[in-house]
Amino acid sequence: MNIVKGVTYRCKYNVGSPSCDLYGDFIVDCSGGNSSSTKWLNEGFDLIVPTEQMYYGCGSVTFIGERFKTGDPMIDSITMGGCTVNVPTRNTGMHVSPMRTIKTANENSSGILSALICHCVNSEFPPNDSYENLLEWTKTHLPSEYYVMLKSTKVLGPLVPYRRAINQRKFLKSLGNKWPQNYILLGDALYTFNPQYGQGMTHPCRLVREFNKIFNTNYHQLKDISYIFNRRASSISEECWLISTANDWKIPTLKVIRM
Ligand SMILES: Cc1cc2nc3c(=O)[nH]c(=O)nc-3n(C[C@H](O)[C@H](O)[C@H](O)COP(=O)(O)OP(=O)(O)OC[C@H]3O[C@@H](n4cnc5c(N)ncnc54)[C@H](O)[C@@H]3O)c2cc1C
């Protein structure tokens, strides 16, 4: 029978620490986009999970900064906002959001600590080696008002790069009864999405609501729950997938891998 007995865990900070087995009647795997589930399901259950990955050259540089007046009231009034990627004409964008107010004697300061992100698709990556180089990139890759905004921003922390986001989906519904009867995937472990469209949190929230409905219905047996969930999750996930990937098909260097 396809049953997952539980999880084995050990402290990852102490190399060689002993592992412990934790048993459970029903296992919810929410270990994120790097979930090892496909690997051990293949090794332990001889199960090949059909998977699709879309690589669209996503990258970002995030940092915290204090914004100062630019002299342009329109730009200074944007406390939260930015410009989105609009493929294939513009493959780069930026976003600013306020984090908290700060005490300052400088009358040119906005008095707000902001989180700023410059991002791209199509591998047109913003540099993170220096703020000067990031500003140069901004000059040529973003509308001029965002260059002016960033030029008047004092960076207060590291420029943090991230280049690993992909769209990825696993087709569990098609596996039917071959899928373990007491085990489900949730969140990024099941689907990951282009962050630009904000489905990463919405998707697991919708799935959990559905899961809760199934669990609270008294007439389902535990052994049927993962199959019912996989069927219902499939249509929710596909909605989020369509929203998140439709534009990515226009990206010139898009690479799709089906396994
Ligand atoms: C740059 C970027 C920006 C994003 N912006 C947005 C946004 O604006 N809006 C939005 O909705 N979504 C956004 N997302 C997506 C969102 O962050 C994810 O969809 C969401 O975090 C998925 O949650 P999760 O719990 O499934 O996975 P995760 O948040 O990845 O959590 C999984 C957790 O499991 C832990 N874990 C993994 N393996 C093990 C193990 N073996 N033992 C113990 N623990 C383990 C990991 O350490 C991690 O803490 C963004 C993603 C990225 C990369």
The ligand as an SDF file (V2000), in Angstrom:
LIG
                    3D

 53 58  0  0  0  0  0  0  0  0999 V2000
   11.7560   36.9280   -4.4480 C   0  0  0  0  0  0  0  0  0  0  0  0
   10.3860   36.3980   -4.0920 C   0  0  0  0  0  0  0  0  0  0  0  0
    9.3440   37.3000   -3.8560 C   0  0  0  0  0  0  0  0  0  0  0  0
    8.0750   36.8340   -3.5480 C   0  0  0  0  0  0  0  0  0  0  0  0
    7.0550   37.7280   -3.3720 N   0  0  0  0  0  0  0  0  0  0  0  0
    5.8130   37.2760   -3.1230 C   0  0  0  0  0  0  0  0  0  0  0  0
    4.7310   38.1890   -2.9440 C   0  0  0  0  0  0  0  0  0  0  0  0
    4.8960   39.4020   -3.0120 O   0  0  0  0  0  0  0  0  0  0  0  0
    3.5010   37.6740   -2.6920 N   0  0  0  0  0  0  0  0  0  0  0  0
    3.2770   36.3300   -2.6020 C   0  0  0  0  0  0  0  0  0  0  0  0
    2.1460   35.8950   -2.3750 O   0  0  0  0  0  0  0  0  0  0  0  0
    4.2920   35.4400   -2.7550 N   0  0  0  0  0  0  0  0  0  0  0  0
    5.5380   35.8810   -3.0120 C   0  0  0  0  0  0  0  0  0  0  0  0
    6.5520   34.9940   -3.1840 N   0  0  0  0  0  0  0  0  0  0  0  0
    6.2660   33.5530   -3.0820 C   0  0  0  0  0  0  0  0  0  0  0  0
    6.1440   33.1430   -1.6090 C   0  0  0  0  0  0  0  0  0  0  0  0
    7.2820   33.5730   -0.8820 O   0  0  0  0  0  0  0  0  0  0  0  0
    6.0680   31.6130   -1.5460 C   0  0  0  0  0  0  0  0  0  0  0  0
    5.0840   31.1750   -2.4520 O   0  0  0  0  0  0  0  0  0  0  0  0
    5.6960   31.1550   -0.1410 C   0  0  0  0  0  0  0  0  0  0  0  0
    6.6900   31.5550    0.7720 O   0  0  0  0  0  0  0  0  0  0  0  0
    5.5450   29.6400   -0.1290 C   0  0  0  0  0  0  0  0  0  0  0  0
    5.3530   29.2160    1.1890 O   0  0  0  0  0  0  0  0  0  0  0  0
    5.7060   27.7310    1.5950 P   0  0  0  0  0  0  0  0  0  0  0  0
    5.3950   27.6520    3.0590 O   0  0  0  0  0  0  0  0  0  0  0  0
    5.0570   26.7730    0.6880 O   0  0  0  0  0  0  0  0  0  0  0  0
    7.2730   27.5620    1.3530 O   0  0  0  0  0  0  0  0  0  0  0  0
    8.4900   28.3060    2.0670 P   0  0  0  0  0  0  0  0  0  0  0  0
    8.1340   29.7010    2.4240 O   0  0  0  0  0  0  0  0  0  0  0  0
    9.6710   28.0630    1.1950 O   0  0  0  0  0  0  0  0  0  0  0  0
    8.6620   27.5110    3.4380 O   0  0  0  0  0  0  0  0  0  0  0  0
    9.1660   26.1970    3.4830 C   0  0  0  0  0  0  0  0  0  0  0  0
    9.8970   26.0460    4.8040 C   0  0  0  0  0  0  0  0  0  0  0  0
   10.2200   24.6650    4.9990 O   0  0  0  0  0  0  0  0  0  0  0  0
   11.5270   24.5870    5.5110 C   0  0  0  0  0  0  0  0  0  0  0  0
   12.0840   23.2680    5.1750 N   0  0  0  0  0  0  0  0  0  0  0  0
   12.3810   22.7780    3.9540 C   0  0  0  0  0  0  0  0  0  0  0  0
   12.8550   21.5360    4.0450 N   0  0  0  0  0  0  0  0  0  0  0  0
   12.8580   21.2200    5.3570 C   0  0  0  0  0  0  0  0  0  0  0  0
   13.2450   20.0770    6.0710 C   0  0  0  0  0  0  0  0  0  0  0  0
   13.7390   18.9900    5.4530 N   0  0  0  0  0  0  0  0  0  0  0  0
   13.1120   20.1030    7.3990 N   0  0  0  0  0  0  0  0  0  0  0  0
   12.6090   21.1960    8.0470 C   0  0  0  0  0  0  0  0  0  0  0  0
   12.2230   22.3160    7.4070 N   0  0  0  0  0  0  0  0  0  0  0  0
   12.3490   22.3270    6.0810 C   0  0  0  0  0  0  0  0  0  0  0  0
   12.2710   25.7230    4.8340 C   0  0  0  0  0  0  0  0  0  0  0  0
   13.4130   26.0790    5.5800 O   0  0  0  0  0  0  0  0  0  0  0  0
   11.2070   26.8210    4.8400 C   0  0  0  0  0  0  0  0  0  0  0  0
   11.2420   27.5890    6.0080 O   0  0  0  0  0  0  0  0  0  0  0  0
    7.8420   35.4330   -3.4690 C   0  0  0  0  0  0  0  0  0  0  0  0
    8.8950   34.5350   -3.6720 C   0  0  0  0  0  0  0  0  0  0  0  0
   10.1500   35.0140   -3.9900 C   0  0  0  0  0  0  0  0  0  0  0  0
   11.2530   34.0250   -4.2280 C   0  0  0  0  0  0  0  0  0  0  0  0
  1  2  1  0
  2  3  1  0
  2 52  2  0
  3  4  2  0
  4  5  1  0
  4 50  1  0
  5  6  2  0
  6  7  1  0
  6 13  1  0
  7  8  2  0
  7  9  1  0
  9 10  1  0
 10 11  2  0
 10 12  1  0
 12 13  2  0
 13 14  1  0
 14 15  1  0
 14 50  1  0
 15 16  1  0
 16 17  1  0
 16 18  1  0
 18 19  1  0
 18 20  1  0
 20 21  1  0
 20 22  1  0
 22 23  1  0
 23 24  1  0
 24 25  2  0
 24 26  1  0
 24 27  1  0
 27 28  1  0
 28 29  2  0
 28 30  1  0
 28 31  1  0
 31 32  1  0
 32 33  1  0
 33 34  1  0
 33 48  1  0
 34 35  1  0
 35 36  1  0
 35 46  1  0
 36 37  1  0
 36 45  1  0
 37 38  2  0
 38 39  1  0
 39 40  1  0
 39 45  2  0
 40 41  1  0
 40 42  2  0
 42 43  1  0
 43 44  2  0
 44 45  1  0
 46 47  1  0
 46 48  1  0
 48 49  1  0
 50 51  2  0
 51 52  1  0
 52 53  1  0
M  END
$$$$
